[in-house]
Amino acid sequence: MGKKGVTPLTRGAGILMPVSSLPSPYGIGTLGKAAYQFADFVKATGGRYWQVLPIGPTSYGDSPYQSFSAFAGNPYFIDLDVLVEEGLIKKEEITARNWGDNPADVDYAKIYENRFEVLKLAYERSSHTRTKNFKQFEADNAYWLDDYSLYMAVKNSFDSKSWTEWDDDIRLRRPEAVARYEKKLKKEIGFWKFCQYKFDEQWKKLKAYVNELEIEIVGDIPLYVAMDSSDVWVHSDLFELDEDLREINIAGVPPDMFSETGQRWGNPLYRWDVMEKDGFGWWKERMKFCAYHYDVIRIDHFIGIVNYYSIPATCETAMEGEWKKGPGKKLTDMINETIGDAKIIAEDLGVLTQPVIDLIASNNYPGMKILGFGLDITPDNEYLPHNYTTDNSVVYIGTHDNETLVGALSALTEEQQYRLVDYYDARNPFDIARAMIKRAYSLNCRVAIFQTQDLLYLDNWARMNFPSTIGENWRWRMTEDQYQKIDTGYYKYLADLYNR
């Protein structure tokens, strides 16, 4: 087993650009014209990869890593102009609404206020339920679609409260309550199915276009799912919950140099022993879903598959947790057998134990290298290029959780900057960012991926996420005029020069 189904990454370069960050007149990026334009842009740079963040529906805090479902697509990404072309809505029904005043920012409050009203107009005018395509979509997604649509409909009937705050009969999924809500909310359930159908239609067309350009889509999946999700509500037996469906233990990481109290993520932990009894059925369906949407699957917090940190739900910090053993090879064997020709990237950042290193190596999964973790140069830093020992890795300047490159460099001392000038053969401190990007292209790492913000040399105002904070994250958007500020010819030259 082991390596079965694991396809190696092709040497190449790529760009990290969330769908939400694409240019759009309607407040947030979508799967419409701007997505095709960005695919063309990736091609013009000589890129082979387009990495998107998770594409699921976002919940409180707007994080794509805390989704209402591990299977559903984000209704915000349904392109409204396509619905106009289909005759389901009128242009003026979109343009009459306020989608926010800043084209470089996602105003999630305004999106939430307006998006679903427009989508409901389209739903009411649609005859999709009579089509063979919709019936096939329902059949193909039977594992999760009904449950998710009921969950969203019930959630709305309780003023968008978490399912843990619903009335006990439906919170505990008593059969008579489920039947009653299915009947009562039939039209609302149909709306959420419609949203998923339209998302699927638009995603399939976009992915086909991207693949025709010989570009592969890299998709992120969080290791854990949100407590407030249809997955936990429907499959509560698979999670560490008590008889009243309250969390017993939750996910996070222990105190370290970045946090004195650790990180308390709050996601419910899996009952791996229960999952193993049916051959990891829920995970199998999840990985099939991911392999359908992505060419390359980046598993976030991969180390949790081998050893995970368990924090008592009653603890307000992560200081009282303990390490426990995960499923390891049993789960990766299933993943390899399930994903077909899709590829895997293991997000192996953090403190790596030998079992984690061994599992990644035995599966031939590429790990990650972050050049931005080596700005304060110490010779033995594992993130500095001279310490790379394998080509089977993906190098980043930084990810969505890090400062932009220009932002990080601006905070360094003059001495640190001149050490980087020497290390990267830069002309001067202002040239370090360009020199680091060029070095990333030249490395033996299989793939080099760059945030769009770093190709634009933007400061930290364009940072995507500040971990452990809520309120101002996931908001940055590219504007149309910024395409002109990126020298696609130069990056195409580097891709050719370094055989990417």
KEVEXKE-128040 format. One record per residue (C-alpha): residue number from 1; residue in three letters; x, y, z. Coordinates in Angstrom, 3 decimals. Layout:
// KEVEXKE-128040
{atom NUM ala {X Y Z}}
...
// end
This chain:
// KEVEXKE-128040
{atom 1 met {0.000 0.000 0.000}}
{atom 2 gly {1.906 3.134 1.212}}
{atom 3 lys {2.771 4.875 -2.037}}
{atom 4 lys {-0.151 3.568 -4.054}}
{atom 5 gly {-1.985 6.401 -5.813}}
{atom 6 val {0.601 9.048 -4.936}}
{atom 7 thr {1.612 11.000 -8.020}}
{atom 8 pro {4.733 13.192 -7.706}}
{atom 9 leu {4.486 16.931 -8.304}}
{atom 10 thr {5.809 18.256 -11.598}}
{atom 11 arg {8.616 20.789 -11.221}}
{atom 12 gly {7.104 24.221 -11.586}}
{atom 13 ala {6.119 27.538 -10.045}}
{atom 14 gly {2.759 28.825 -8.955}}
{atom 15 ile {0.789 31.591 -7.286}}
{atom 16 leu {-1.222 31.568 -4.057}}
{atom 17 met {-4.412 33.502 -4.666}}
{atom 18 pro {-7.680 32.814 -2.791}}
{atom 19 val {-10.884 33.030 -4.816}}
{atom 20 ser {-12.122 35.658 -2.363}}
{atom 21 ser {-9.194 37.943 -3.307}}
{atom 22 leu {-9.971 38.122 -7.026}}
{atom 23 pro {-11.137 41.472 -8.445}}
{atom 24 ser {-14.917 41.872 -8.544}}
{atom 25 pro {-17.487 44.693 -8.590}}
{atom 26 tyr {-19.652 42.740 -6.123}}
{atom 27 gly {-17.574 42.786 -2.964}}
{atom 28 ile {-15.708 39.481 -3.133}}
{atom 29 gly {-13.948 37.359 -5.741}}
{atom 30 thr {-16.003 34.765 -7.596}}
{atom 31 leu {-15.753 31.932 -10.112}}
{atom 32 gly {-16.604 34.248 -12.994}}
{atom 33 lys {-14.644 36.270 -15.540}}
{atom 34 ala {-11.950 37.446 -13.092}}
{atom 35 ala {-11.090 33.842 -12.187}}
{atom 36 tyr {-10.475 33.007 -15.850}}
{atom 37 gln {-8.418 36.190 -16.178}}
{atom 38 phe {-6.293 35.134 -13.214}}
{atom 39 ala {-5.724 31.693 -14.733}}
{atom 40 asp {-4.464 33.428 -17.879}}
{atom 41 phe {-2.204 35.541 -15.669}}
{atom 42 val {-0.713 32.452 -13.996}}
{atom 43 lys {-0.042 31.037 -17.465}}
{atom 44 ala {1.615 34.297 -18.566}}
{atom 45 thr {4.065 34.035 -15.662}}
{atom 46 gly {5.020 30.519 -16.764}}
{atom 47 gly {3.166 29.092 -13.768}}
{atom 48 arg {1.969 25.510 -13.474}}
{atom 49 tyr {0.050 25.864 -10.181}}
{atom 50 trp {-2.720 28.043 -8.772}}
{atom 51 gln {-3.168 27.570 -5.033}}
{atom 52 val {-6.502 28.567 -3.513}}
{atom 53 leu {-7.440 28.511 0.152}}
{atom 54 pro {-10.328 26.271 1.298}}
{atom 55 ile {-13.414 26.967 -0.809}}
{atom 56 gly {-16.090 26.031 1.740}}
{atom 57 pro {-18.779 28.312 3.205}}
{atom 58 thr {-17.283 30.553 5.877}}
{atom 59 ser {-18.750 31.085 9.327}}
{atom 60 tyr {-18.092 33.425 12.258}}
{atom 61 gly {-14.731 35.153 11.795}}
{atom 62 asp {-14.840 34.640 8.001}}
{atom 63 ser {-12.041 32.060 8.063}}
{atom 64 pro {-12.086 29.501 5.227}}
{atom 65 tyr {-10.507 27.117 7.750}}
{atom 66 gln {-13.679 27.232 9.895}}
{atom 67 ser {-16.438 26.134 7.561}}
{atom 68 phe {-20.057 25.061 7.914}}
{atom 69 ser {-19.184 21.959 5.887}}
{atom 70 ala {-16.142 19.962 4.807}}
{atom 71 phe {-17.939 19.270 1.520}}
{atom 72 ala {-19.930 22.344 0.441}}
{atom 73 gly {-18.722 25.235 -1.708}}
{atom 74 asn {-18.925 28.878 -0.643}}
{atom 75 pro {-22.119 30.491 -2.038}}
{atom 76 tyr {-20.301 33.847 -2.018}}
{atom 77 phe {-18.167 32.540 -4.884}}
{atom 78 ile {-21.125 31.986 -7.233}}
{atom 79 asp {-20.639 34.569 -9.969}}
{atom 80 leu {-23.671 36.831 -10.251}}
{atom 81 asp {-22.973 37.970 -13.815}}
{atom 82 val {-23.251 34.347 -14.937}}
{atom 83 leu {-26.694 34.201 -13.305}}
{atom 84 val {-27.602 37.352 -15.276}}
{atom 85 glu {-26.509 35.622 -18.493}}
{atom 86 glu {-28.704 32.668 -17.548}}
{atom 87 gly {-31.711 34.988 -17.118}}
{atom 88 leu {-32.113 34.221 -13.418}}
{atom 89 ile {-31.479 37.766 -12.185}}
{atom 90 lys {-31.328 41.239 -13.698}}
{atom 91 lys {-28.206 43.353 -13.731}}
{atom 92 glu {-29.908 46.191 -11.889}}
{atom 93 glu {-30.866 43.791 -9.084}}
{atom 94 ile {-27.140 43.422 -8.408}}
{atom 95 thr {-25.854 46.926 -9.073}}
{atom 96 ala {-28.547 48.537 -6.890}}
{atom 97 arg {-26.978 46.978 -3.805}}
{atom 98 asn {-24.064 48.178 -1.702}}
{atom 99 trp {-21.192 45.696 -1.933}}
{atom 100 gly {-18.669 47.864 -0.110}}
{atom 101 asp {-16.700 50.998 -0.920}}
{atom 102 asn {-13.147 49.636 -1.089}}
{atom 103 pro {-12.219 47.427 -4.070}}
{atom 104 ala {-9.153 46.189 -2.136}}
{atom 105 asp {-11.232 44.925 0.802}}
{atom 106 val {-13.939 42.320 1.422}}
{atom 107 asp {-16.723 43.788 3.569}}
{atom 108 tyr {-18.196 40.534 4.856}}
{atom 109 ala {-21.078 42.256 6.655}}
{atom 110 lys {-22.338 43.798 3.418}}
{atom 111 ile {-21.806 40.532 1.517}}
{atom 112 tyr {-23.847 38.662 4.127}}
{atom 113 glu {-26.636 41.262 3.988}}
{atom 114 asn {-26.984 41.218 0.206}}
{atom 115 arg {-25.647 38.038 -1.366}}
{atom 116 phe {-28.279 35.576 -0.234}}
{atom 117 glu {-31.151 37.906 -1.162}}
{atom 118 val {-29.864 38.020 -4.748}}
{atom 119 leu {-29.267 34.258 -4.830}}
{atom 120 lys {-32.811 33.656 -3.571}}
{atom 121 leu {-34.210 35.699 -6.452}}
{atom 122 ala {-32.285 33.425 -8.833}}
{atom 123 tyr {-33.497 30.307 -7.005}}
{atom 124 glu {-37.140 31.331 -7.217}}
{atom 125 arg {-36.862 31.826 -10.980}}
{atom 126 ser {-34.853 28.696 -11.702}}
{atom 127 ser {-36.226 25.471 -13.180}}
{atom 128 his {-33.098 23.476 -12.293}}
{atom 129 thr {-34.995 20.822 -10.330}}
{atom 130 arg {-36.472 19.472 -13.574}}
{atom 131 thr {-33.106 18.974 -15.256}}
{atom 132 lys {-31.115 15.763 -15.579}}
{atom 133 asn {-27.972 17.632 -14.548}}
{atom 134 phe {-29.435 18.611 -11.183}}
{atom 135 lys {-30.722 15.117 -10.499}}
{atom 136 gln {-27.261 13.764 -11.308}}
{atom 137 phe {-25.706 16.360 -9.014}}
{atom 138 glu {-27.996 15.246 -6.183}}
{atom 139 ala {-27.091 11.610 -6.763}}
{atom 140 asp {-23.349 12.306 -6.943}}
{atom 141 asn {-23.421 14.256 -3.674}}
{atom 142 ala {-25.942 12.195 -1.742}}
{atom 143 tyr {-23.484 11.565 1.099}}
{atom 144 trp {-23.612 15.174 2.336}}
{atom 145 leu {-25.963 17.390 0.315}}
{atom 146 asp {-29.286 16.699 2.080}}
{atom 147 asp {-27.704 16.901 5.532}}
{atom 148 tyr {-25.889 20.154 4.791}}
{atom 149 ser {-28.953 21.794 3.212}}
{atom 150 leu {-31.150 20.852 6.176}}
{atom 151 tyr {-28.486 22.077 8.568}}
{atom 152 met {-28.285 25.494 6.869}}
{atom 153 ala {-32.071 25.817 6.704}}
{atom 154 val {-32.489 24.990 10.389}}
{atom 155 lys {-29.572 27.283 11.273}}
{atom 156 asn {-31.313 30.205 9.569}}
{atom 157 ser {-34.544 29.423 11.396}}
{atom 158 phe {-32.594 29.868 14.653}}
{atom 159 asp {-31.165 33.275 13.626}}
{atom 160 ser {-27.885 31.718 12.409}}
{atom 161 lys {-27.014 30.375 15.878}}
{atom 162 ser {-24.637 27.430 16.203}}
{atom 163 trp {-26.430 24.069 16.228}}
{atom 164 thr {-25.259 23.645 19.823}}
{atom 165 glu {-27.777 26.386 20.742}}
{atom 166 trp {-30.787 24.944 18.922}}
{atom 167 asp {-33.775 23.367 20.655}}
{atom 168 asp {-32.811 19.980 22.062}}
{atom 169 asp {-35.045 17.912 19.783}}
{atom 170 ile {-33.349 19.075 16.580}}
{atom 171 arg {-29.960 19.672 18.201}}
{atom 172 leu {-29.902 16.002 19.175}}
{atom 173 arg {-31.337 15.000 15.773}}
{atom 174 arg {-34.327 13.129 17.140}}
{atom 175 pro {-35.977 11.469 14.098}}
{atom 176 glu {-39.382 13.100 14.583}}
{atom 177 ala {-37.769 16.544 14.818}}
{atom 178 val {-35.644 15.982 11.708}}
{atom 179 ala {-38.772 14.908 9.777}}
{atom 180 arg {-40.717 17.933 11.030}}
{atom 181 tyr {-38.031 20.430 10.021}}
{atom 182 glu {-37.553 18.757 6.621}}
{atom 183 lys {-41.249 19.328 5.920}}
{atom 184 lys {-41.416 22.808 7.434}}
{atom 185 leu {-38.279 24.102 5.674}}
{atom 186 lys {-38.624 22.314 2.339}}
{atom 187 lys {-38.291 25.486 0.248}}
{atom 188 glu {-35.307 26.757 2.259}}
{atom 189 ile {-33.602 23.367 1.947}}
{atom 190 gly {-34.113 23.605 -1.806}}
{atom 191 phe {-32.409 26.994 -1.835}}
{atom 192 trp {-29.234 25.654 -0.224}}
{atom 193 lys {-29.171 22.780 -2.704}}
{atom 194 phe {-29.522 25.310 -5.521}}
{atom 195 cys {-26.512 27.253 -4.211}}
{atom 196 gln {-24.386 24.115 -4.180}}
{atom 197 tyr {-25.548 23.146 -7.645}}
{atom 198 lys {-24.610 26.545 -9.078}}
{atom 199 phe {-21.270 26.520 -7.282}}
{atom 200 asp {-20.533 23.080 -8.712}}
{atom 201 glu {-21.518 24.168 -12.243}}
{atom 202 gln {-19.233 27.192 -12.148}}
{atom 203 trp {-16.340 25.384 -10.441}}
{atom 204 lys {-16.346 22.549 -12.988}}
{atom 205 lys {-16.174 24.978 -15.896}}
{atom 206 leu {-13.397 27.017 -14.304}}
{atom 207 lys {-11.342 23.956 -13.376}}
{atom 208 ala {-11.655 22.572 -16.905}}
{atom 209 tyr {-10.375 25.895 -18.283}}
{atom 210 val {-7.480 26.017 -15.819}}
{atom 211 asn {-6.479 22.444 -16.620}}
{atom 212 glu {-6.618 23.176 -20.370}}
{atom 213 leu {-3.950 25.814 -19.701}}
{atom 214 glu {-1.844 23.012 -18.158}}
{atom 215 ile {-2.233 24.582 -14.727}}
{atom 216 glu {-3.091 22.518 -11.662}}
{atom 217 ile {-5.271 23.764 -8.819}}
{atom 218 val {-3.808 23.329 -5.340}}
{atom 219 gly {-6.535 23.211 -2.697}}
{atom 220 asp {-6.120 23.456 1.063}}
{atom 221 ile {-8.042 21.267 3.472}}
{atom 222 pro {-7.964 21.857 7.227}}
{atom 223 leu {-7.179 18.735 9.247}}
{atom 224 tyr {-10.036 19.515 11.640}}
{atom 225 val {-13.582 20.759 11.028}}
{atom 226 ala {-15.527 23.454 12.859}}
{atom 227 met {-17.753 22.512 15.781}}
{atom 228 asp {-20.489 24.598 14.150}}
{atom 229 ser {-20.709 22.452 11.023}}
{atom 230 ser {-23.088 19.982 9.467}}
{atom 231 asp {-20.325 17.371 9.723}}
{atom 232 val {-20.258 17.424 13.532}}
{atom 233 trp {-24.039 17.815 13.852}}
{atom 234 val {-24.738 14.839 11.584}}
{atom 235 his {-21.772 12.603 12.500}}
{atom 236 ser {-21.491 13.423 16.204}}
{atom 237 asp {-20.401 9.849 17.006}}
{atom 238 leu {-17.141 10.497 15.110}}
{atom 239 phe {-16.073 13.333 17.414}}
{atom 240 glu {-15.062 13.610 21.068}}
{atom 241 leu {-18.447 14.781 22.367}}
{atom 242 asp {-20.315 13.763 25.512}}
{atom 243 glu {-23.855 12.340 25.671}}
{atom 244 asp {-25.282 15.858 25.449}}
{atom 245 leu {-23.114 16.538 22.340}}
{atom 246 arg {-20.817 18.995 24.086}}
{atom 247 glu {-17.062 18.977 23.428}}
{atom 248 ile {-14.905 16.852 25.690}}
{atom 249 asn {-11.499 17.638 24.188}}
{atom 250 ile {-10.562 20.148 21.497}}
{atom 251 ala {-7.682 20.814 19.100}}
{atom 252 gly {-4.779 23.243 19.351}}
{atom 253 val {-1.032 23.405 19.908}}
{atom 254 pro {0.937 23.770 23.153}}
{atom 255 pro {2.805 26.853 24.408}}
{atom 256 asp {5.899 27.694 22.369}}
{atom 257 met {8.144 30.610 21.436}}
{atom 258 phe {5.217 32.279 19.643}}
{atom 259 ser {2.638 31.947 22.429}}
{atom 260 glu {3.072 31.531 26.171}}
{atom 261 thr {-0.350 29.898 26.515}}
{atom 262 gly {-0.379 27.956 23.231}}
{atom 263 gln {-3.166 28.058 20.665}}
{atom 264 arg {-6.663 26.885 21.576}}
{atom 265 trp {-8.335 26.309 18.213}}
{atom 266 gly {-11.589 24.936 19.592}}
{atom 267 asn {-12.234 22.321 16.905}}
{atom 268 pro {-13.622 19.033 18.239}}
{atom 269 leu {-11.184 16.132 18.040}}
{atom 270 tyr {-11.886 12.982 16.063}}
{atom 271 arg {-12.630 9.636 17.655}}
{atom 272 trp {-10.031 7.929 15.494}}
{atom 273 asp {-10.871 4.492 16.906}}
{atom 274 val {-14.513 4.866 15.844}}
{atom 275 met {-13.516 6.159 12.408}}
{atom 276 glu {-11.203 3.222 11.853}}
{atom 277 lys {-14.025 0.708 12.390}}
{atom 278 asp {-15.713 1.632 9.097}}
{atom 279 gly {-12.468 2.147 7.206}}
{atom 280 phe {-12.446 5.923 7.783}}
{atom 281 gly {-15.654 6.264 5.745}}
{atom 282 trp {-16.185 9.990 6.437}}
{atom 283 trp {-12.556 10.753 5.576}}
{atom 284 lys {-12.828 8.634 2.443}}
{atom 285 glu {-15.795 10.670 1.225}}
{atom 286 arg {-13.989 13.883 2.122}}
{atom 287 met {-10.868 12.953 0.154}}
{atom 288 lys {-12.938 11.874 -2.869}}
{atom 289 phe {-14.632 15.273 -2.751}}
{atom 290 cys {-11.261 17.038 -2.579}}
{atom 291 ala {-9.802 14.988 -5.439}}
{atom 292 tyr {-12.813 16.007 -7.553}}
{atom 293 his {-12.205 19.715 -6.902}}
{atom 294 tyr {-8.402 19.891 -6.751}}
{atom 295 asp {-5.457 18.485 -8.653}}
{atom 296 val {-3.206 18.835 -5.604}}
{atom 297 ile {-4.468 18.573 -2.010}}
{atom 298 arg {-2.512 20.415 0.679}}
{atom 299 ile {-3.361 18.879 4.060}}
{atom 300 asp {-3.117 21.593 6.698}}
{atom 301 his {-1.533 20.602 10.059}}
{atom 302 phe {-0.497 17.206 8.681}}
{atom 303 ile {1.455 16.415 11.841}}
{atom 304 gly {-1.892 15.916 13.638}}
{atom 305 ile {-2.396 12.695 11.696}}
{atom 306 val {0.570 11.208 13.577}}
{atom 307 asn {0.393 12.949 16.932}}
{atom 308 tyr {-2.156 15.530 18.013}}
{atom 309 tyr {-2.547 17.861 20.961}}
{atom 310 ser {-5.671 17.266 23.044}}
{atom 311 ile {-6.924 20.131 25.229}}
{atom 312 pro {-9.769 19.677 27.757}}
{atom 313 ala {-12.691 21.785 26.533}}
{atom 314 thr {-12.978 23.295 30.023}}
{atom 315 cys {-9.473 24.777 29.781}}
{atom 316 glu {-9.473 28.403 28.605}}
{atom 317 thr {-5.915 28.145 27.224}}
{atom 318 ala {-3.847 25.391 25.605}}
{atom 319 met {-1.611 24.961 28.646}}
{atom 320 glu {-3.251 21.826 30.080}}
{atom 321 gly {-3.288 19.645 26.981}}
{atom 322 glu {-1.507 16.383 26.225}}
{atom 323 trp {-0.109 14.711 23.132}}
{atom 324 lys {-1.956 11.675 21.787}}
{atom 325 lys {-1.293 9.254 18.960}}
{atom 326 gly {-3.157 9.647 15.665}}
{atom 327 pro {-4.030 7.038 13.017}}
{atom 328 gly {-0.833 7.599 11.014}}
{atom 329 lys {-0.264 5.114 8.195}}
{atom 330 lys {-3.789 3.677 8.432}}
{atom 331 leu {-5.232 7.003 7.331}}
{atom 332 thr {-2.614 7.829 4.686}}
{atom 333 asp {-3.061 4.374 3.118}}
{atom 334 met {-6.764 5.133 2.735}}
{atom 335 ile {-6.018 8.602 1.337}}
{atom 336 asn {-3.594 7.233 -1.249}}
{atom 337 glu {-6.079 4.618 -2.419}}
{atom 338 thr {-8.954 7.123 -2.628}}
{atom 339 ile {-7.588 10.177 -4.447}}
{atom 340 gly {-6.714 8.635 -7.806}}
{atom 341 asp {-4.337 10.854 -9.781}}
{atom 342 ala {-4.561 13.757 -7.339}}
{atom 343 lys {-1.395 14.733 -5.480}}
{atom 344 ile {-0.674 15.572 -1.849}}
{atom 345 ile {1.303 18.305 -0.095}}
{atom 346 ala {1.890 17.737 3.618}}
{atom 347 glu {1.872 20.972 5.618}}
{atom 348 asp {4.630 19.865 7.986}}
{atom 349 leu {5.410 23.187 9.675}}
{atom 350 gly {5.995 23.116 13.402}}
{atom 351 val {7.846 20.736 15.703}}
{atom 352 leu {8.362 17.527 13.726}}
{atom 353 thr {8.774 14.241 15.545}}
{atom 354 gln {10.569 11.354 13.860}}
{atom 355 pro {7.312 9.407 13.263}}
{atom 356 val {5.948 12.411 11.311}}
{atom 357 ile {9.117 12.623 9.241}}
{atom 358 asp {9.014 8.864 8.593}}
{atom 359 leu {5.342 8.870 7.531}}
{atom 360 ile {5.845 11.746 5.087}}
{atom 361 ala {8.911 10.027 3.605}}
{atom 362 ser {7.231 6.613 3.297}}
{atom 363 asn {4.362 8.170 1.344}}
{atom 364 asn {6.667 10.317 -0.791}}
{atom 365 tyr {4.602 13.383 0.165}}
{atom 366 pro {6.355 16.719 -0.413}}
{atom 367 gly {6.618 18.913 2.672}}
{atom 368 met {6.966 22.699 2.881}}
{atom 369 lys {9.824 25.171 3.206}}
{atom 370 ile {9.224 28.826 4.137}}
{atom 371 leu {12.000 31.241 3.181}}
{atom 372 gly {10.367 33.871 5.370}}
{atom 373 phe {11.178 31.769 8.450}}
{atom 374 gly {14.880 32.406 7.838}}
{atom 375 leu {15.062 36.199 7.744}}
{atom 376 asp {17.125 36.403 10.940}}
{atom 377 ile {19.902 34.299 9.471}}
{atom 378 thr {21.423 31.591 11.649}}
{atom 379 pro {23.503 29.027 9.743}}
{atom 380 asp {21.625 25.957 11.028}}
{atom 381 asn {18.124 27.301 10.276}}
{atom 382 glu {16.308 24.489 8.437}}
{atom 383 tyr {14.389 27.020 6.324}}
{atom 384 leu {17.517 28.480 4.719}}
{atom 385 pro {18.200 26.994 1.262}}
{atom 386 his {21.675 25.648 2.052}}
{atom 387 asn {20.059 23.265 4.574}}
{atom 388 tyr {17.538 21.717 2.168}}
{atom 389 thr {18.236 18.002 1.836}}
{atom 390 thr {15.557 16.908 -0.649}}
{atom 391 asp {13.952 18.194 -3.809}}
{atom 392 asn {10.592 16.710 -2.785}}
{atom 393 ser {9.273 19.871 -1.192}}
{atom 394 val {7.303 23.032 -1.946}}
{atom 395 val {9.026 26.335 -1.178}}
{atom 396 tyr {7.101 29.466 -0.218}}
{atom 397 ile {8.262 32.952 0.671}}
{atom 398 gly {5.317 32.926 3.081}}
{atom 399 thr {1.760 31.627 3.321}}
{atom 400 his {-1.573 33.237 4.143}}
{atom 401 asp {-0.673 33.066 7.877}}
{atom 402 asn {2.551 35.064 7.526}}
{atom 403 glu {3.490 38.679 7.056}}
{atom 404 thr {3.987 39.827 3.502}}
{atom 405 leu {7.638 39.697 2.491}}
{atom 406 val {7.997 43.477 2.327}}
{atom 407 gly {6.224 43.792 5.684}}
{atom 408 ala {8.556 41.297 7.341}}
{atom 409 leu {11.695 42.855 5.851}}
{atom 410 ser {10.732 46.342 6.995}}
{atom 411 ala {10.735 45.196 10.630}}
{atom 412 leu {14.335 43.915 10.528}}
{atom 413 thr {17.329 45.735 11.920}}
{atom 414 glu {19.895 47.213 9.540}}
{atom 415 glu {22.350 44.464 10.497}}
{atom 416 gln {19.768 41.740 9.715}}
{atom 417 gln {18.992 43.356 6.372}}
{atom 418 tyr {22.639 43.428 5.334}}
{atom 419 arg {23.089 39.773 6.291}}
{atom 420 leu {20.218 39.047 3.892}}
{atom 421 val {21.860 41.235 1.236}}
{atom 422 asp {24.943 39.021 1.486}}
{atom 423 tyr {23.029 35.755 1.667}}
{atom 424 tyr {20.767 36.401 -1.323}}
{atom 425 asp {23.289 38.382 -3.397}}
{atom 426 ala {20.969 41.366 -3.363}}
{atom 427 arg {22.138 44.759 -4.617}}
{atom 428 asn {20.965 46.572 -1.465}}
{atom 429 pro {18.284 46.239 1.258}}
{atom 430 phe {15.578 47.431 -1.137}}
{atom 431 asp {16.489 44.587 -3.499}}
{atom 432 ile {16.162 41.739 -0.952}}
{atom 433 ala {12.555 40.848 -1.838}}
{atom 434 arg {13.321 40.532 -5.543}}
{atom 435 ala {16.468 38.505 -4.798}}
{atom 436 met {14.569 36.098 -2.510}}
{atom 437 ile {11.907 35.463 -5.135}}
{atom 438 lys {14.607 34.761 -7.719}}
{atom 439 arg {16.377 32.365 -5.326}}
{atom 440 ala {13.130 30.476 -4.731}}
{atom 441 tyr {12.826 29.887 -8.497}}
{atom 442 ser {16.395 28.558 -8.596}}
{atom 443 leu {16.087 26.013 -5.784}}
{atom 444 asn {15.902 22.264 -6.227}}
{atom 445 cys {12.484 22.232 -4.523}}
{atom 446 arg {9.905 20.602 -6.771}}
{atom 447 val {7.519 23.569 -6.653}}
{atom 448 ala {7.881 27.266 -5.766}}
{atom 449 ile {4.700 29.157 -4.838}}
{atom 450 phe {4.372 32.902 -4.238}}
{atom 451 gln {1.596 34.950 -2.686}}
{atom 452 thr {0.191 37.519 -5.097}}
{atom 453 gln {0.883 40.175 -2.444}}
{atom 454 asp {4.592 39.351 -2.599}}
{atom 455 leu {4.699 39.564 -6.392}}
{atom 456 leu {3.174 43.030 -5.923}}
{atom 457 tyr {5.690 43.885 -3.136}}
{atom 458 leu {2.865 44.949 -0.817}}
{atom 459 asp {3.320 45.821 2.849}}
{atom 460 asn {1.470 44.207 5.763}}
{atom 461 trp {-1.731 46.131 5.095}}
{atom 462 ala {-2.324 43.387 2.521}}
{atom 463 arg {-1.630 40.516 4.934}}
{atom 464 met {-4.273 37.808 4.693}}
{atom 465 asn {-4.426 36.444 8.230}}
{atom 466 phe {-3.144 37.160 11.724}}
{atom 467 pro {-3.496 33.763 13.484}}
{atom 468 ser {-5.472 33.716 16.755}}
{atom 469 thr {-7.274 36.978 15.925}}
{atom 470 ile {-10.775 37.643 14.591}}
{atom 471 gly {-12.245 40.608 12.773}}
{atom 472 glu {-9.848 41.937 10.155}}
{atom 473 asn {-8.638 38.768 8.435}}
{atom 474 trp {-9.267 37.229 4.983}}
{atom 475 arg {-10.196 40.643 3.555}}
{atom 476 trp {-7.480 41.586 1.047}}
{atom 477 arg {-8.469 41.796 -2.623}}
{atom 478 met {-6.482 42.447 -5.753}}
{atom 479 thr {-7.681 45.315 -7.961}}
{atom 480 glu {-7.811 45.246 -11.746}}
{atom 481 asp {-5.068 47.843 -12.180}}
{atom 482 gln {-2.587 45.799 -10.151}}
{atom 483 tyr {-2.119 43.309 -12.988}}
{atom 484 gln {-0.133 46.025 -14.748}}
{atom 485 lys {2.241 46.275 -11.775}}
{atom 486 ile {3.427 42.656 -12.026}}
{atom 487 asp {6.163 41.944 -14.549}}
{atom 488 thr {4.821 38.704 -16.010}}
{atom 489 gly {7.618 38.594 -18.570}}
{atom 490 tyr {10.257 38.550 -15.825}}
{atom 491 tyr {8.599 35.653 -13.981}}
{atom 492 lys {8.139 33.764 -17.252}}
{atom 493 tyr {11.871 34.285 -17.864}}
{atom 494 leu {12.705 32.882 -14.406}}
{atom 495 ala {10.407 29.896 -14.951}}
{atom 496 asp {12.196 29.127 -18.228}}
{atom 497 leu {15.656 29.818 -16.841}}
{atom 498 tyr {15.210 27.425 -13.919}}
{atom 499 asn {13.185 24.769 -15.763}}
{atom 500 arg {9.920 25.510 -14.018}}
// end
